[in-house]
Amino acid sequence: MRRNYAGGYGQHFAVLQAWVMSLHVISQPAEIGAFAQALRRYRTARRMSQLHLALACGVSARHVSFLETGRALPSRDMVLQLAAGLVVPLGAQNALLQAAGFAPVYPASALDSDALGPFRAVLTEMMARHAPNPALLCDRHWNMRDANVSAQALLAPLAEDGEINMVRMLARSPKAEAFIANYPEVLEEMSARIQLESLEAGDDLFMRELMDDLDRAIARHPQHKSGTRRTPLVPIVLNAPGGQLSFLSAIAHFGTSEDVTVRDLRLELLFPADAQTRAAMAAFAT
């Protein structure tokens, strides 16, 4: 009898164990695909709820939830609809399309390609017309792609070891604080700019790294105290060998193109903020 009971208990235990294991297998979520993961990352980076994204795209929140869990697969048009609702850059839209298994829509031509030849000619003319004032061309991540002679001369003290990233020059160079007379102000202005661009870019790890660089630099230097009187414009004031040079910055974007490279470029033009700087730049040209 004991053996029978033991055998009976053993059989019941085995059946119970198999049942529990089956529940465990069933409860495991299905593997979430690349698109579902990318959609969730972009949405959370934009600080949007599923409901907000659904309302922006004209779909149900349930459908957005199904797309993010992999229970539904998007059509090509739905990917573009979601990208429009997220208001992400063209490169991010291509990334979402590829994650969903579709070909990218927007070209990403090399800046030195024949396709962008006419556009490069426009950039060259704009930078030439701006001389002798500094002009520099940067991509979305503030990597310098081109600069005129005066811009190269001004940036030389910060461009050590071949560094081409403007944010890293500002945040990491040991010479930045001594070279930039109003260094804390410039750090704060750049930080505010990168924060806005990070929100626009969505899920962009490189932008987050640049923001971390700026946060560390700001933590090492005093910031404006609350209540401090602020001026309408924040110049960048440089301690040059011949005296201080003060510039105001204007940034041009090129939004009429559907090429990723063109849309990601920005042309920064520096203008003299006082008579002394204007005279110095005129002398530089001679």
C-alpha positions as CSV (number, residue, x, y, z in Angstrom):
1,M,0.0,0.0,0.0
2,R,2.8,2.4,0.9
3,R,4.4,1.7,-2.5
4,N,1.1,2.3,-4.2
5,Y,0.6,5.6,-2.4
6,A,4.1,6.6,-3.1
7,G,3.7,5.8,-6.7
8,G,0.5,7.6,-6.9
9,Y,1.9,10.7,-5.3
10,G,4.9,10.5,-7.6
11,Q,2.7,10.4,-10.7
12,H,0.5,13.3,-9.4
13,F,3.7,15.3,-8.7
14,A,5.0,14.6,-12.2
15,V,1.8,15.7,-13.8
16,L,1.6,18.8,-11.6
17,Q,5.3,19.7,-12.5
18,A,4.6,19.3,-16.2
19,W,1.5,21.6,-15.9
20,V,3.5,24.3,-14.1
21,M,6.2,24.1,-16.7
22,S,3.6,24.4,-19.5
23,L,2.2,27.5,-17.8
24,H,5.7,29.0,-17.6
25,V,6.3,28.4,-21.3
26,I,2.9,30.0,-22.2
27,S,3.5,33.0,-20.0
28,Q,6.8,33.8,-21.7
29,P,6.2,36.8,-24.1
30,A,6.9,36.3,-27.7
31,E,10.2,37.8,-28.9
32,I,9.7,41.4,-29.8
33,G,10.8,42.3,-33.3
34,A,13.2,45.0,-34.3
35,F,10.4,47.4,-35.4
36,A,8.5,47.0,-32.2
37,Q,11.6,47.8,-30.1
38,A,12.5,50.7,-32.3
39,L,9.0,52.2,-32.2
40,R,9.0,52.0,-28.4
41,R,12.4,53.6,-28.1
42,Y,11.5,56.5,-30.4
43,R,8.2,57.0,-28.6
44,T,9.7,57.0,-25.1
45,A,12.5,59.2,-26.3
46,R,9.9,61.7,-27.5
47,R,8.2,61.4,-24.1
48,M,4.9,60.4,-25.8
49,S,2.4,58.0,-24.4
50,Q,0.8,55.4,-26.7
51,L,-2.4,57.3,-26.5
52,H,-0.7,60.6,-27.6
53,L,1.0,58.8,-30.5
54,A,-2.2,57.2,-31.5
55,L,-4.0,60.5,-31.5
56,A,-1.2,62.1,-33.6
57,C,-1.4,59.3,-36.1
58,G,-5.2,58.9,-36.3
59,V,-5.1,55.3,-35.1
60,S,-6.2,53.5,-31.9
61,A,-4.0,53.2,-28.8
62,R,-4.7,49.5,-28.9
63,H,-3.1,49.3,-32.4
64,V,0.0,51.2,-31.2
65,S,0.2,48.8,-28.3
66,F,0.0,45.8,-30.6
67,L,2.7,47.2,-32.8
68,E,5.0,47.8,-29.8
69,T,4.5,44.2,-28.5
70,G,4.9,42.6,-31.9
71,R,1.3,41.3,-32.0
72,A,0.7,43.4,-35.1
73,L,3.0,44.1,-38.0
74,P,2.9,47.5,-39.7
75,S,2.5,48.3,-43.4
76,R,4.9,50.6,-45.1
77,D,2.3,53.4,-45.0
78,M,1.7,52.8,-41.3
79,V,5.5,53.1,-40.6
80,L,5.6,56.5,-42.4
81,Q,2.4,57.5,-40.6
82,L,3.9,56.7,-37.2
83,A,7.2,58.4,-38.1
84,A,5.2,61.5,-39.0
85,G,3.4,61.4,-35.7
86,L,6.7,61.0,-33.9
87,V,8.2,63.9,-35.9
88,V,11.6,62.2,-36.2
89,P,14.3,63.2,-38.7
90,L,14.5,61.6,-42.2
91,G,17.3,59.2,-41.1
92,A,15.2,57.9,-38.2
93,Q,12.3,57.4,-40.6
94,N,14.6,55.3,-42.8
95,A,15.7,53.3,-39.7
96,L,12.1,52.6,-38.8
97,L,11.3,51.4,-42.3
98,Q,14.3,49.1,-42.4
99,A,13.4,47.7,-38.9
100,A,10.0,46.8,-40.3
101,G,11.5,45.1,-43.4
102,F,11.0,47.9,-45.9
103,A,13.5,49.7,-48.1
104,P,14.4,53.2,-47.0
105,V,12.6,56.1,-48.7
106,Y,15.0,59.0,-48.3
107,P,18.4,59.0,-50.0
108,A,21.5,59.7,-47.9
109,S,24.0,61.0,-50.5
110,A,27.6,61.6,-49.6
111,L,28.4,65.2,-49.3
112,D,31.1,64.9,-52.0
113,S,28.8,63.0,-54.4
114,D,27.8,64.2,-57.8
115,A,24.2,64.3,-56.7
116,L,24.9,67.0,-54.2
117,G,27.3,68.9,-56.5
118,P,24.8,71.9,-57.0
119,F,24.2,72.0,-53.3
120,R,27.9,72.1,-52.5
121,A,28.3,75.0,-54.9
122,V,25.6,76.9,-52.9
123,L,27.4,76.2,-49.6
124,T,30.8,77.2,-51.1
125,E,29.3,80.5,-52.3
126,M,27.6,81.2,-48.9
127,M,30.8,80.6,-47.0
128,A,32.9,82.7,-49.4
129,R,30.5,85.6,-49.3
130,H,30.6,85.4,-45.5
131,A,34.4,85.8,-45.4
132,P,36.3,87.2,-43.6
133,N,33.9,86.3,-40.9
134,P,34.0,82.7,-39.7
135,A,31.7,80.1,-41.2
136,L,31.5,76.4,-40.5
137,L,29.4,73.5,-41.7
138,C,28.4,70.8,-39.3
139,D,26.3,67.6,-39.5
140,R,23.5,66.7,-37.1
141,H,25.9,65.6,-34.4
142,W,28.0,68.8,-34.7
143,N,30.9,67.2,-36.5
144,M,32.6,69.8,-38.5
145,R,32.4,69.0,-42.2
146,D,33.9,72.2,-43.6
147,A,35.1,75.6,-42.4
148,N,36.5,78.7,-44.0
149,V,40.0,80.0,-43.2
150,S,39.0,82.4,-40.4
151,A,36.9,79.7,-38.7
152,Q,39.7,77.2,-38.9
153,A,42.1,79.8,-37.3
154,L,39.7,80.6,-34.5
155,L,39.0,76.9,-33.7
156,A,42.7,75.9,-33.8
157,P,43.3,76.2,-30.0
158,L,40.4,73.7,-29.3
159,A,40.8,71.3,-32.3
160,E,43.5,69.2,-30.6
161,D,44.3,65.6,-31.7
162,G,42.2,66.0,-34.8
163,E,38.9,66.6,-32.9
164,I,36.2,67.7,-35.2
165,N,33.2,67.6,-33.0
166,M,32.2,71.1,-31.9
167,V,30.5,70.0,-28.7
168,R,33.4,67.9,-27.5
169,M,35.8,70.8,-28.3
170,L,33.7,73.0,-26.0
171,A,33.2,70.4,-23.2
172,R,36.4,68.4,-23.2
173,S,39.3,70.7,-24.3
174,P,41.4,71.7,-21.4
175,K,42.0,75.1,-23.2
176,A,38.3,75.9,-23.6
177,E,37.8,77.7,-20.3
178,A,40.8,80.0,-20.8
179,F,40.1,80.6,-24.5
180,I,36.3,81.4,-24.1
181,A,35.9,84.4,-21.9
182,N,32.2,83.7,-21.1
183,Y,32.7,79.9,-20.9
184,P,29.8,79.2,-18.4
185,E,27.3,81.2,-20.6
186,V,28.4,79.4,-23.8
187,L,28.1,76.0,-22.1
188,E,24.6,76.7,-21.0
189,E,23.6,78.0,-24.4
190,M,25.0,74.9,-26.1
191,S,23.4,72.6,-23.5
192,A,19.9,74.2,-24.2
193,R,20.5,73.8,-27.9
194,I,21.5,70.1,-27.7
195,Q,18.6,69.3,-25.4
196,L,16.2,70.6,-28.0
197,E,17.9,68.8,-30.8
198,S,18.0,65.6,-28.8
199,L,14.2,65.8,-28.4
200,E,13.9,66.3,-32.2
201,A,16.2,63.4,-32.9
202,G,14.4,61.0,-30.7
203,D,16.4,57.8,-30.0
204,D,19.9,59.1,-30.7
205,L,22.6,57.6,-28.5
206,F,25.3,60.0,-29.8
207,M,23.2,63.1,-28.9
208,R,22.8,61.7,-25.4
209,E,26.6,61.2,-25.1
210,L,27.1,64.9,-26.2
211,M,24.6,66.0,-23.6
212,D,26.5,64.0,-21.0
213,D,29.7,65.7,-22.0
214,L,28.0,69.1,-21.5
215,D,26.5,68.1,-18.2
216,R,29.9,67.2,-16.8
217,A,31.5,70.4,-18.1
218,I,28.7,72.5,-16.6
219,A,29.1,70.7,-13.3
220,R,32.7,71.7,-13.2
221,H,32.0,75.4,-13.7
222,P,29.7,78.0,-12.1
223,Q,26.4,78.7,-13.7
224,H,24.2,81.7,-13.8
225,K,22.4,82.3,-10.5
226,S,18.6,82.6,-10.6
227,G,17.6,86.3,-10.9
228,T,20.8,87.3,-12.8
229,R,20.0,89.9,-15.4
230,R,20.2,88.2,-18.8
231,T,20.9,89.9,-22.1
232,P,18.7,89.2,-25.2
233,L,21.7,87.7,-27.1
234,V,24.5,85.5,-25.8
235,P,27.7,86.2,-27.8
236,I,30.8,84.0,-27.8
237,V,33.7,86.0,-26.5
238,L,37.2,84.6,-27.4
239,N,40.5,85.6,-25.7
240,A,42.6,86.0,-28.9
241,P,46.2,87.1,-28.9
242,G,45.3,90.6,-30.1
243,G,42.5,91.1,-27.6
244,Q,39.0,89.8,-27.1
245,L,36.8,88.9,-30.1
246,S,33.0,88.8,-29.7
247,F,30.7,87.0,-32.1
248,L,27.0,86.4,-32.5
249,S,25.9,83.2,-34.2
250,A,23.3,82.5,-36.9
251,I,22.5,78.9,-38.0
252,A,21.0,78.0,-41.3
253,H,19.2,74.7,-41.9
254,F,18.3,73.3,-45.3
255,G,14.7,72.0,-45.0
256,T,13.6,71.8,-48.6
257,S,15.6,68.7,-49.5
258,E,14.5,65.1,-48.9
259,D,18.1,63.9,-48.8
260,V,19.1,62.8,-45.3
261,T,22.6,64.4,-45.6
262,V,21.3,67.8,-46.6
263,R,18.6,67.9,-44.0
264,D,21.1,67.0,-41.3
265,L,23.5,69.8,-42.2
266,R,23.6,73.2,-40.5
267,L,25.7,76.2,-41.6
268,E,26.8,78.3,-38.7
269,L,27.8,81.9,-39.5
270,L,29.6,84.1,-36.9
271,F,29.1,87.8,-37.1
272,P,31.2,90.4,-35.2
273,A,29.3,91.7,-32.2
274,D,31.3,94.9,-31.7
275,A,33.5,97.3,-33.6
276,Q,36.8,95.9,-32.3
277,T,35.9,92.4,-33.6
278,R,34.8,93.9,-36.9
279,A,38.1,95.7,-37.3
280,A,40.1,92.5,-36.4
281,M,38.3,90.4,-38.9
282,A,38.8,93.0,-41.6
283,A,42.5,93.0,-40.8
284,F,42.6,89.2,-40.9
285,A,41.4,89.4,-44.5
286,T,44.3,91.6,-45.6
